[in-house]
Amino acid sequence: MDDNGADKGVEGVILLIGCGMRKYREYLLAGAAATHPVWLFTGEEPDWQTPYLTGHTVVDVTDRDAVLAAARELAGRIPVRGVLSWDETLIVTTARVADELGLPGAGVDGVEGCRDKYRSRRLLTAAGLDQPGYAWVDTAEEALAAAERIGYPVVVKPRGMGASIGVVLAADAGEVVEAFRTADEASRIGAVSYRGGALVEEYLEGPEISIDAAVVDGAYHPMFVARKQVGLFPYFEEIGHHVAADDPLRTDPALLAMLRAAHRAIGYGFGVTHTEVKLTARGPVIVEINGRLGGDLIPRLGQLATGIDPARAAVRAALGQRPDFTDTEHRTVGIRFGYPPEDCVVRSVTLPAAAEGLLAAEAMADPGTELRLPPNGYIARHSYVIVTGADPALTTARLDTAAALVTLDHEPLHVPVPA
């Protein structure tokens, strides 16, 4: 374990466990550092993160005992005022550190109610919240029996993965067997606690949204709503989102009542969550609750659309304080991710220099990068564009135009996927 940083005074530090890729998470680290001094636990020496840090500790963040020991050591010499993470794989460890140091946190039970999708389904069902039909299965034969009982089509997914990895729509028995294999295998690259087996769930018809919120002492405070675009059927890759400051769902009584009840049901204390919801004919139904800020730059879209700083909200929640939810911007902002037409090796990505409403365009794959589409790989993105428009329809049209201006030069990849 390596340690670097000057001792802090009574102001203390926020402990951030893990950071993530620069393209996805730098804006959050910048916002957190502008709110409170940040101490980073990281698996390797920081690079681009350094200007935002008060100090850092190099520790294997995947080793829970090592992280707990490092946190105790840090707290023994520097006031640690809060702890947070926006990495899906580290939120349980983060909750344990908060408990260990007596700091505000989601609570281990609360965060397990997010991380463990089977546990979440059971808790929400017990609370009387409308849920899709579901079953936990350990074999393809059990998956077939569950699908017959629930009714086709069904969604088959791992218990503890994120980013729609291993999530497959199955329309008949043959597809269920293959979907179970995909979900089961995907689970085995994740946390040991959630490896093997799959959830089989009723497919919910309707558009999907996500809500990023802060939770302070169990009280749920929504920040912004994102409308999701899903592609690469029968998989559930998230290829785009848009956030509108004036989205009526931000204040919809039925939706907010359900979200508050759901967070009470899982026992979530302090922190931020990203909840995915299907808008069905029978009303809003939760797909899953994630104990972190959203990925895919959704919090950045929310910040650009509303002016609410998601990193500041996350820090204040970790400190046990209610964030400020006052809008200072009022617009619609959207993102579109570029996917290759086939498994490939990237030669180059050319981005548009200008387009109507263009706020940002970024290459996400360097030359030589292998991109594999589901089920051989996931999140195979070569670029993104972010635009703004007066309303969702205009924003979508501008996204179409800007995305069409991105050029991918690639070489088809026919090498089998490594075992």
N, C-alpha and C positions, 0 to 999 in steps of 0.2 A: 504494500500500500504506500502510495506517495502522497505528499501533502504540500500545498503551496498557497501562501496568502498571508497578508498581514492580519494580526488580531484586530477584531472590531470592538468597539465600545458598547455602551448600553443599547445602541440602536439595534445591534444584532444583525443576523442574516436570515434570509429565506434559503432553505436547503432545497435545491433542485436535483432530483435523481434522474439522470439521463437527460439527453437533450434532443437527439434526432438529427435528421439531415438538414443542412443549411437552407436548401430551397424551400423546405416545408416549415421550418421552425425558427428561423432567425428573427422574424418579426415578433414572435412570442418572447424570446429571450430578451430582445431589446426592450419590449414593453415591461417585462418583469423587472429588469435592471433599473428602469426609469421610475419604478414604484418603490423598490426596496433593495438594499444590497443583496446580491445573489451569491451563494456558495454552491458550486457544482460538484456532484459526484459523477465521475465519468470513467469509462473503461480505458481511456488513453489520454495522453496529454492534450489539452485543448489547443485549438488552432484559431479558427475564426471566432470562437466564443470568447477568447481572452479579453477583448475590450469591454465586454459586458459584465465581467466577473470581479467580485471582491476577492475571491480565492477559489481553490478547487482541491479535491482529493481524488487521486487515481485509485480506483478500487473496482473489482469485478462486480458490476452492478447486477449481474445475473445470480450472484451468490448472496442469498438473503442474509445469512449469518455474518458474512464479511461486511455487508452494508450496515447492518445493525451495530456491529462493533465500531465501524468507522463513525457512525452517527453519535454513538455514546462518547467516543473520544473527542469529536469536534465539540459537542455540547459541554464537555468538561472544561473547555478553555474559551469558548466563544458563545455568547448568547444566541441560541437558535430559536427564532420566533415562530417559524412555521416550516412546513415541508410540503412539497408538491411534485407532481410529475405529469407530463402529458404523453408518456409512453405507455401504451396499452399493457405491455408485458411487465411493467414495473409498478403498477398501481397497487397491487396487493402488498408488495414490499414497502411502498410508501406509506400505506395505512399502518403497517406494523411499526415503522419508524415513528410515526406520529403518536401511536399508543405508547411506545417505549419511552418517548421523551415527554409525554404528557401534553402534547400539542393538539390544537384543533385538527380534526381529520374526518374522513368519511366513516371511519370505523372498519375493522376487518370484516365484520358481517355485512356492513353496507356495501363495501367494495366487492365482496364476493357475490353479492346480489346483482352486481353488474357483470363481473368477469365470467361467472359461471352461468351460462344461458339456461341450463336446465334448472338450477336453483332459482333463477329469476322467474321462470315460468311458474314454478310451484308457488312461490311467494305471492306473485300477482294474482294467481288463480285463487289462493286462499283469502286474498283481500277482496274478492268479489269483482275484480276488474275483468272486462271482456278480453278473452285470450283466444288465439287460434287453437284448434285441436292439436295436440302434440303427444309425442311419446319418445322416451329414451330407448335406444336400441344398441346392442353390442355386435350384432351380426346382420348380414344381408338378409337372412331369412326373417329375422325379427323386423327389419325395415320393411320388407314386403307385407308382413302381417299388419304392421302399423298403418301403412299406406292404404291397405284395403279397408281398414277400420275407419280411417280419417276421411278417405275419399280423394280421388285424383282431381287436379294435380297437387303434388306436395312439394315442400321445400325440404331438402336434406342439408344439414349443416353441422360443422364441428361445435363442440361445447364451449371452447374458450379462445377462438381465433377472432381477429378483427379484419377490417377492410374487405369484407365479403369473401375472404379467402376460403375456398373449399365449399362455398354455398352454391347449391345446384337445384334447379327446378326439374322435377321429374313428372312426366305425364302418364306413364304406364309402368308396368312391372319391370320390363327390361331396363328402362331408364332408372328406376329406383336402385337396382343392383349396381349399376355403374355410378350413380350418384352417391350411394353409400361408400363405395370404394374411394371415390374422390374425397369425400368429407373425412372419412376415417384416416386416410393417408395424410391429408392436410393437417389433421390434429396432431400428428406425430412429430411435426417440426416445431410445435408450440410448447407451452409450459407442461411439465411432467404431470401435474395434477389433472390436466384436462385431455390427456392423450387417449386415443382409442374410442371407438363407438361414434354415435352421431345422434342428433335430434332430428326427428321426422315431424314436420309441422304442416298444418293446413296452409295452402297458398291463399294469401289475402289479396283480393282484387282491389285496385285503386292506386292513385298516385302516392308517392312516398315523400315525406318531409323529415327534417331533423330539427331539433330545438337545442341550442346551447344555453345553459343556465348556470347560475351560481346557487349553491345551497348553503345557508348559514343557520346553524343550529336547527337543522331539519326543515327550515322554511325555504321554499322553492321560489326562485326569482328568474324568470325567463329573460334572455337577452335578445336573441334573434332567431328567426325561422328560415331555414333553407329548403328550397324545393329541389328535389333530386332528379337527375336524369340517369337511368340505368341502361346498360347495353351489353353486348356480347352474349345474347341469349344462347343457351339456357342458363348461363351464369349471371351473376349480379354485379358486374363491374360498374363502379360509379364513374361515369364519363363526364359528368358536369353537374353544376348546382347554380342556383341563383338566390339572392337574398334581397328582399324589398323592405325598406324601412316602414312602409305603410301596409305590410301584409296583415290582413285582418286576423289571421291565426295567432298573431302575437298577443292578442287580447281576447281570444275566443274563450268564453266561460267554460264550455264543456271540455275542451282540450286541456285547459289549465287545471281544471278540477281533477281530471284523470291523471295528469302528470304529478300533481301534488300528492294524490293518493298513492301513486306508484312509488314515489320516493319515500313516503312514510312506510310503505309495505316492506321495502328492502332495508329500511333503517339507516338511510344515508344521512350523515351528520353535517360535516363541513367539506366544501370542495366545489368542483365544477362537474357537470355531466353533459353528455351529448346523447340525446334520446331520439331514436328513429321510430317513426310512426307511419302506419298506413291509414289513409283516409278511405275507409270502406263504406259500403252502402248502409251498414249497421252502425256507423260511427267510427271515431278514431280508435285504432288498436295499436298497442306498442309492439314493435318488432324487437327492439332491444334497448337497454339502457347501458351506456358506456361511462365509466367513472373517470372521465377526462374531457378535455376540450376536443372538438371534432378534428378530424384529419382533412385532407384534401384542400387545405387552405380555407375551409369554411369559416373559421373564426376571422380570418383576414377579410373575407367578403363581408361578414357582419360588421366589422370595424369600418370598412369603407362605406357601407350602406347607411349605418346608423351613427357612427362616431363612438360607439361604446368600445372601450379597449378590453379585449378578452383576457389579455395577460394581466392587466391591472386587476380585473375582477378575480382572476384565479389567485393572485397573490393576496388580495384582501380577504378572500374566503379562507385561505390557508392561515391567515393571521386571526381568524375568527371575527372579521369585521364585514359589515354589509357593504358591498360595492355600490358605486354610483351608476344608475341605469338611465341617465338622462341622454336622450338623443341630441347629437350636435350636427349630424348629417341626415339628409332625407332623400335617398335615391335608391335605385335598383342596380345591383352589381352581380355579374355572373362569371363563371369560369367554365372552360371547356378543355378537357384533356385530349391530347392526340395519341391514338393507338395505331400500331402498324396493321397493314392488311393481312399479315401472316407472321409466323415466327421468323425472326430475321436478326442479322447483325447490322447495326447502324453504321452507315458511312458518314453521314452528316445530317444536321437539322438546320434548315433555313427559316428564320422567323420574319414576320412582317415588321417593317419599320414604322408603319402607320396604318391605321384603320379607324373607321368611325367609332368613337367611344373607347378606343383601346387605352387601357391603363397599364397593362403589363403583358409581356410575352417572354417566355423562358424555355430554353431547351432543358430537358430533364435526362437526356441520355447522351453520353459522350461517344465519339467515334470508337468503334470496336465493342460497344455494349451489346450483349445478347438480350433480345426482347422475346419472351415466349408468352403466347396467349393462353388463357385457361383451356383445358385443365393442366397444361404443361408448365404454366407459370401464371403469375398474377401481377396486377398493377404494372403492366408492360407499357408504360407511358413514355413517349419521346418528347412531349412538350405540353405547355398549357398557354392559353390566352385568357386574360381577364378584361372585361369590358363593362361599361356602364351605359344605361339608357334610361329614358323617362319612365318606362314601365317594363314588366316582364316580357311582353311580346316584342317590343323593340330591342330589348337586351338580348333575347334569344336570336333574333334576326342578325344582330351585330355579331354575336358569337359565331353563328354560321359563317358569316363573311370572313371574320378574322381567322377562324380555324382553317378555312379553305385556302388561306394565304400561306399556311405553314407547309413547307416542302420537306419530306423525308426521303433521303437517298439511302437505300438499304440493299442488302444482299440476302436472299431467302436462306433460311436456316433449316436444313434437313437432317441434322445430326440428332440422334435419339436423345431424349432427356436422360441425364444421369440418374442412376438408381438412388 
